[in-house]
Amino acid sequence: MDAHAHHPRVHAASRWVYPVLSRRSGGISIGVNLNPDKVCNYDCPYCQVDRRGPAPSSEVDPSGVEAELASLLAKVRATGLAEVFPGVEADRRKLVDIALSGDGEPTSRREFPQICAVVAQARRSWIREGGEPFGLVVITNATLLDRAHVREGLSILCDHGAGEVWGKLDAGTQGFHQVVNASRISLDRVVEQLSDCPPDFPLRIQTLFFRYHDLVPDASEIASWMGRLEGILGRRPLAGLQLHTVARATAKSGCHPLPLAWLQDVAEQVQKQLGLSVDVHGGIESGSIADPEGTK
């Protein structure tokens, strides 16, 4: 199995902290799962989270996260996690970031500021002990960026340029947003949240385009999506765009990766018209969680 295609959020005896070989980060990303209960205000068909069966505990203990993070960072320092990613070359096992993410929307947790403080301190300790600096990231659907506790956490995370917000924007029209993100929160609201995110918090847009049964974003949808990007750029700077597609088993069947050439064509449009740097990541046909062999 491709090491990039397998992203389990369980590692050894840990409850919240786990390592991932990340395509988008370009190395090892240490994830912190702030939503072990799998609660999210989106219901994206391409989501990789398996929500079948009873929900696990919702507890997120900052002191427990701190202990798990210290243990995993010690292993990174000792072995580069060669035992976790066998056969992966050392230069691909470089620690790139700690990412607040998980099985739902991480900014929805009341513990968000405390967890931001934990990872910021872990980064400072790592550097003080001679480690090469790495980034801090929150991966978010951008629906709650105006909440006071979220702003508090982001102030800690992004202090002295350490952190970055990766905000989701998967659509240009409300109809398409309703299909690919399936949320009660409107696309206008998401764009407003992204646009009003304070410039002190570096913001990178993440977009996942895919084929859903026979639905593919057409030229009109792409133009509307680019219009949304342009509107955000008119109100605040962006660190760049991550353009990717389906790469792991999805929550619902019928989700398929789009060709790399298709993604690269869209990226060229963005770079030419908006002057925005774009990182493109191709996908893998992986079926669905409920039906791993299904392709329809």
TIVEXDREN-363251 format. One record per residue (C-alpha): x, y negated, z negated. Coordinates in nm, 2 decimals. Example, Ala and Ser with C-alpha at 12.3 -4.5 7.8 and 13.67 -1.06 7.14 Angstrom:
REM residues 2
vokol u 1.23 | v 0.45 | w -0.78
vokol u 1.37 | v 0.11 | w -0.71
***
This chain:
REM residues 296
vokol u 0.00 | v 0.00 | w 0.00
vokol u 0.12 | v -0.35 | w 0.08
vokol u 0.23 | v -0.51 | w -0.25
vokol u 0.05 | v -0.83 | w -0.14
vokol u -0.28 | v -0.65 | w -0.09
vokol u -0.30 | v -0.52 | w -0.45
vokol u -0.38 | v -0.79 | w -0.72
vokol u -0.49 | v -0.61 | w -1.03
vokol u -0.56 | v -0.84 | w -1.33
vokol u -0.46 | v -0.58 | w -1.58
vokol u -0.09 | v -0.53 | w -1.67
vokol u 0.03 | v -0.27 | w -1.93
vokol u -0.15 | v -0.35 | w -2.25
vokol u -0.22 | v -0.71 | w -2.17
vokol u -0.57 | v -0.85 | w -2.18
vokol u -0.51 | v -1.19 | w -2.00
vokol u -0.17 | v -1.21 | w -1.84
vokol u -0.06 | v -1.02 | w -1.53
vokol u 0.20 | v -1.04 | w -1.25
vokol u 0.12 | v -1.07 | w -0.88
vokol u 0.33 | v -1.07 | w -0.57
vokol u 0.17 | v -1.37 | w -0.41
vokol u 0.16 | v -1.45 | w -0.04
vokol u 0.06 | v -1.81 | w -0.10
vokol u 0.32 | v -1.88 | w -0.38
vokol u 0.59 | v -1.69 | w -0.19
vokol u 0.71 | v -1.48 | w -0.48
vokol u 0.60 | v -1.36 | w -0.82
vokol u 0.31 | v -1.55 | w -0.97
vokol u 0.21 | v -1.48 | w -1.33
vokol u -0.16 | v -1.50 | w -1.36
vokol u -0.36 | v -1.59 | w -1.66
vokol u -0.72 | v -1.46 | w -1.65
vokol u -0.94 | v -1.71 | w -1.82
vokol u -1.26 | v -1.53 | w -1.71
vokol u -1.23 | v -1.17 | w -1.83
vokol u -1.62 | v -1.17 | w -1.85
vokol u -1.62 | v -1.22 | w -1.48
vokol u -1.85 | v -1.52 | w -1.50
vokol u -1.84 | v -1.76 | w -1.20
vokol u -2.06 | v -2.04 | w -1.06
vokol u -1.98 | v -1.92 | w -0.71
vokol u -2.08 | v -1.59 | w -0.55
vokol u -1.84 | v -1.57 | w -0.25
vokol u -1.89 | v -1.25 | w -0.05
vokol u -1.52 | v -1.23 | w 0.00
vokol u -1.44 | v -1.23 | w -0.37
vokol u -1.21 | v -0.95 | w -0.48
vokol u -1.37 | v -0.92 | w -0.83
vokol u -1.56 | v -0.60 | w -0.90
vokol u -1.86 | v -0.71 | w -1.10
vokol u -2.03 | v -0.37 | w -1.11
vokol u -2.10 | v -0.22 | w -1.45
vokol u -2.11 | v -0.39 | w -1.79
vokol u -1.92 | v -0.71 | w -1.84
vokol u -1.61 | v -0.69 | w -2.06
vokol u -1.53 | v -0.91 | w -2.36
vokol u -1.53 | v -1.28 | w -2.29
vokol u -1.27 | v -1.36 | w -2.55
vokol u -0.97 | v -1.58 | w -2.45
vokol u -0.73 | v -1.62 | w -2.74
vokol u -0.46 | v -1.88 | w -2.68
vokol u -0.23 | v -1.72 | w -2.93
vokol u -0.28 | v -1.38 | w -2.76
vokol u -0.21 | v -1.54 | w -2.42
vokol u 0.11 | v -1.70 | w -2.56
vokol u 0.23 | v -1.36 | w -2.69
vokol u 0.16 | v -1.18 | w -2.36
vokol u 0.32 | v -1.45 | w -2.16
vokol u 0.63 | v -1.45 | w -2.37
vokol u 0.66 | v -1.07 | w -2.33
vokol u 0.61 | v -1.08 | w -1.95
vokol u 0.86 | v -1.36 | w -1.91
vokol u 1.11 | v -1.17 | w -2.10
vokol u 1.07 | v -0.88 | w -1.86
vokol u 1.10 | v -1.12 | w -1.56
vokol u 1.43 | v -1.24 | w -1.71
vokol u 1.56 | v -0.89 | w -1.78
vokol u 1.46 | v -0.70 | w -1.46
vokol u 1.29 | v -0.94 | w -1.22
vokol u 0.99 | v -0.70 | w -1.25
vokol u 1.16 | v -0.45 | w -1.02
vokol u 0.98 | v -0.17 | w -1.21
vokol u 0.64 | v -0.34 | w -1.14
vokol u 0.71 | v -0.40 | w -0.77
vokol u 0.93 | v -0.11 | w -0.66
vokol u 1.09 | v -0.14 | w -0.32
vokol u 1.04 | v -0.52 | w -0.31
vokol u 1.37 | v -0.70 | w -0.25
vokol u 1.50 | v -0.92 | w -0.53
vokol u 1.47 | v -1.25 | w -0.33
vokol u 1.09 | v -1.18 | w -0.29
vokol u 1.06 | v -1.13 | w -0.67
vokol u 1.15 | v -1.48 | w -0.76
vokol u 0.93 | v -1.63 | w -1.03
vokol u 0.74 | v -1.91 | w -0.85
vokol u 0.46 | v -2.01 | w -1.08
vokol u 0.22 | v -1.94 | w -1.36
vokol u -0.14 | v -1.97 | w -1.23
vokol u -0.45 | v -2.02 | w -1.43
vokol u -0.71 | v -1.82 | w -1.24
vokol u -0.89 | v -1.49 | w -1.30
vokol u -1.22 | v -1.33 | w -1.25
vokol u -1.43 | v -1.65 | w -1.24
vokol u -1.39 | v -2.03 | w -1.26
vokol u -1.10 | v -2.10 | w -1.50
vokol u -1.20 | v -2.46 | w -1.57
vokol u -1.53 | v -2.35 | w -1.71
vokol u -1.36 | v -2.22 | w -2.03
vokol u -1.36 | v -2.44 | w -2.34
vokol u -1.01 | v -2.30 | w -2.41
vokol u -0.88 | v -2.45 | w -2.09
vokol u -0.68 | v -2.73 | w -2.25
vokol u -0.53 | v -2.49 | w -2.51
vokol u -0.42 | v -2.25 | w -2.24
vokol u -0.27 | v -2.54 | w -2.04
vokol u -0.06 | v -2.63 | w -2.34
vokol u 0.05 | v -2.27 | w -2.38
vokol u 0.17 | v -2.23 | w -2.02
vokol u 0.34 | v -2.58 | w -2.03
vokol u 0.53 | v -2.48 | w -2.34
vokol u 0.63 | v -2.14 | w -2.19
vokol u 0.77 | v -2.33 | w -1.89
vokol u 0.97 | v -2.57 | w -2.11
vokol u 1.11 | v -2.28 | w -2.31
vokol u 1.20 | v -2.09 | w -2.00
vokol u 1.40 | v -2.39 | w -1.86
vokol u 1.56 | v -2.46 | w -2.20
vokol u 1.69 | v -2.10 | w -2.20
vokol u 1.85 | v -2.15 | w -1.86
vokol u 1.57 | v -2.03 | w -1.63
vokol u 1.51 | v -2.19 | w -1.29
vokol u 1.20 | v -2.42 | w -1.31
vokol u 0.88 | v -2.28 | w -1.18
vokol u 0.54 | v -2.45 | w -1.11
vokol u 0.21 | v -2.44 | w -1.30
vokol u -0.11 | v -2.40 | w -1.10
vokol u -0.48 | v -2.40 | w -1.16
vokol u -0.68 | v -2.22 | w -0.89
vokol u -1.03 | v -2.37 | w -0.89
vokol u -1.34 | v -2.41 | w -0.69
vokol u -1.33 | v -2.78 | w -0.78
vokol u -1.68 | v -2.79 | w -0.92
vokol u -1.59 | v -2.91 | w -1.28
vokol u -1.29 | v -3.14 | w -1.22
vokol u -1.47 | v -3.44 | w -1.38
vokol u -1.53 | v -3.26 | w -1.72
vokol u -1.35 | v -3.41 | w -2.01
vokol u -1.19 | v -3.09 | w -2.12
vokol u -1.07 | v -3.02 | w -1.77
vokol u -0.91 | v -3.36 | w -1.74
vokol u -0.74 | v -3.30 | w -2.08
vokol u -0.60 | v -2.97 | w -1.96
vokol u -0.48 | v -3.10 | w -1.63
vokol u -0.30 | v -3.39 | w -1.80
vokol u -0.10 | v -3.13 | w -1.99
vokol u -0.05 | v -2.90 | w -1.69
vokol u 0.06 | v -3.18 | w -1.45
vokol u 0.28 | v -3.37 | w -1.70
vokol u 0.61 | v -3.48 | w -1.54
vokol u 0.51 | v -3.32 | w -1.21
vokol u 0.51 | v -2.96 | w -1.34
vokol u 0.16 | v -2.87 | w -1.23
vokol u -0.07 | v -2.87 | w -0.93
vokol u -0.44 | v -2.82 | w -0.86
vokol u -0.54 | v -2.58 | w -0.58
vokol u -0.90 | v -2.68 | w -0.50
vokol u -1.13 | v -2.47 | w -0.28
vokol u -1.30 | v -2.61 | w 0.03
vokol u -1.43 | v -2.33 | w 0.25
vokol u -1.69 | v -2.52 | w 0.46
vokol u -1.78 | v -2.84 | w 0.64
vokol u -2.16 | v -2.81 | w 0.62
vokol u -2.40 | v -2.73 | w 0.34
vokol u -2.55 | v -2.44 | w 0.53
vokol u -2.21 | v -2.27 | w 0.58
vokol u -2.11 | v -2.35 | w 0.22
vokol u -2.43 | v -2.17 | w 0.10
vokol u -2.34 | v -1.86 | w 0.30
vokol u -1.96 | v -1.83 | w 0.22
vokol u -1.97 | v -1.96 | w -0.14
vokol u -2.33 | v -1.89 | w -0.24
vokol u -2.35 | v -2.16 | w -0.51
vokol u -2.62 | v -2.38 | w -0.65
vokol u -2.36 | v -2.66 | w -0.65
vokol u -2.38 | v -2.86 | w -0.33
vokol u -2.09 | v -2.91 | w -0.09
vokol u -2.13 | v -3.28 | w -0.13
vokol u -2.06 | v -3.24 | w -0.50
vokol u -1.75 | v -3.03 | w -0.44
vokol u -1.61 | v -3.29 | w -0.20
vokol u -1.69 | v -3.56 | w -0.45
vokol u -1.50 | v -3.37 | w -0.72
vokol u -1.20 | v -3.32 | w -0.49
vokol u -1.20 | v -3.69 | w -0.38
vokol u -1.23 | v -3.82 | w -0.73
vokol u -0.96 | v -3.59 | w -0.88
vokol u -0.71 | v -3.84 | w -1.03
vokol u -0.39 | v -3.89 | w -0.82
vokol u -0.18 | v -3.80 | w -1.12
vokol u -0.29 | v -3.45 | w -1.06
vokol u -0.13 | v -3.32 | w -0.74
vokol u -0.40 | v -3.16 | w -0.53
vokol u -0.37 | v -2.89 | w -0.26
vokol u -0.67 | v -2.77 | w -0.07
vokol u -0.72 | v -2.40 | w -0.03
vokol u -0.95 | v -2.28 | w 0.25
vokol u -1.04 | v -1.92 | w 0.33
vokol u -1.20 | v -1.86 | w 0.67
vokol u -1.33 | v -1.52 | w 0.76
vokol u -1.58 | v -1.33 | w 0.98
vokol u -1.89 | v -1.24 | w 0.78
vokol u -2.07 | v -0.98 | w 0.98
vokol u -2.11 | v -1.17 | w 1.31
vokol u -2.07 | v -1.52 | w 1.16
vokol u -1.75 | v -1.70 | w 1.23
vokol u -1.69 | v -2.08 | w 1.17
vokol u -1.74 | v -2.23 | w 1.52
vokol u -1.60 | v -2.55 | w 1.66
vokol u -1.87 | v -2.76 | w 1.51
vokol u -1.82 | v -2.62 | w 1.16
vokol u -1.44 | v -2.66 | w 1.19
vokol u -1.49 | v -3.03 | w 1.30
vokol u -1.72 | v -3.09 | w 1.00
vokol u -1.47 | v -2.92 | w 0.77
vokol u -1.19 | v -3.14 | w 0.91
vokol u -1.42 | v -3.44 | w 0.86
vokol u -1.45 | v -3.35 | w 0.49
vokol u -1.07 | v -3.32 | w 0.46
vokol u -1.03 | v -3.66 | w 0.63
vokol u -1.28 | v -3.81 | w 0.38
vokol u -1.08 | v -3.67 | w 0.09
vokol u -0.76 | v -3.80 | w 0.24
vokol u -0.91 | v -4.15 | w 0.26
vokol u -0.96 | v -4.15 | w -0.11
vokol u -0.65 | v -3.98 | w -0.25
vokol u -0.33 | v -3.81 | w -0.12
vokol u -0.31 | v -3.43 | w -0.07
vokol u -0.01 | v -3.21 | w -0.13
vokol u -0.11 | v -2.99 | w 0.16
vokol u -0.35 | v -2.72 | w 0.28
vokol u -0.34 | v -2.35 | w 0.24
vokol u -0.53 | v -2.18 | w 0.52
vokol u -0.58 | v -1.81 | w 0.47
vokol u -0.83 | v -1.52 | w 0.53
vokol u -0.94 | v -1.20 | w 0.38
vokol u -0.66 | v -0.98 | w 0.26
vokol u -0.80 | v -0.75 | w 0.00
vokol u -1.12 | v -0.55 | w -0.06
vokol u -1.42 | v -0.78 | w -0.09
vokol u -1.72 | v -0.79 | w -0.32
vokol u -1.96 | v -0.75 | w -0.03
vokol u -1.93 | v -0.56 | w 0.28
vokol u -1.91 | v -0.73 | w 0.62
vokol u -1.61 | v -0.95 | w 0.54
vokol u -1.33 | v -0.93 | w 0.79
vokol u -1.00 | v -1.12 | w 0.84
vokol u -0.97 | v -1.36 | w 1.12
vokol u -0.68 | v -1.33 | w 1.36
vokol u -0.36 | v -1.51 | w 1.27
vokol u -0.36 | v -1.69 | w 1.60
vokol u -0.70 | v -1.83 | w 1.52
vokol u -0.58 | v -1.96 | w 1.19
vokol u -0.27 | v -2.11 | w 1.35
vokol u -0.48 | v -2.29 | w 1.61
vokol u -0.69 | v -2.45 | w 1.33
vokol u -0.38 | v -2.54 | w 1.15
vokol u -0.24 | v -2.71 | w 1.45
vokol u -0.56 | v -2.92 | w 1.48
vokol u -0.53 | v -3.02 | w 1.12
vokol u -0.16 | v -3.12 | w 1.15
vokol u -0.22 | v -3.31 | w 1.47
vokol u -0.54 | v -3.50 | w 1.37
vokol u -0.48 | v -3.55 | w 1.00
vokol u -0.10 | v -3.52 | w 0.96
vokol u -0.15 | v -3.27 | w 0.67
vokol u 0.10 | v -3.00 | w 0.61
vokol u -0.05 | v -2.65 | w 0.64
vokol u 0.06 | v -2.31 | w 0.51
vokol u -0.10 | v -2.03 | w 0.71
vokol u -0.14 | v -1.67 | w 0.57
vokol u -0.28 | v -1.39 | w 0.78
vokol u -0.51 | v -1.11 | w 0.65
vokol u -0.56 | v -0.74 | w 0.61
vokol u -0.86 | v -0.53 | w 0.69
vokol u -0.93 | v -0.38 | w 0.35
vokol u -1.31 | v -0.29 | w 0.34
vokol u -1.53 | v -0.37 | w 0.05
vokol u -1.51 | v -0.28 | w -0.32
vokol u -1.83 | v -0.08 | w -0.31
vokol u -1.74 | v 0.09 | w 0.03
vokol u -1.37 | v 0.08 | w 0.09
vokol u -1.41 | v 0.25 | w 0.42
vokol u -1.69 | v 0.03 | w 0.54
vokol u -1.62 | v -0.20 | w 0.83
vokol u -1.96 | v -0.33 | w 0.93
***
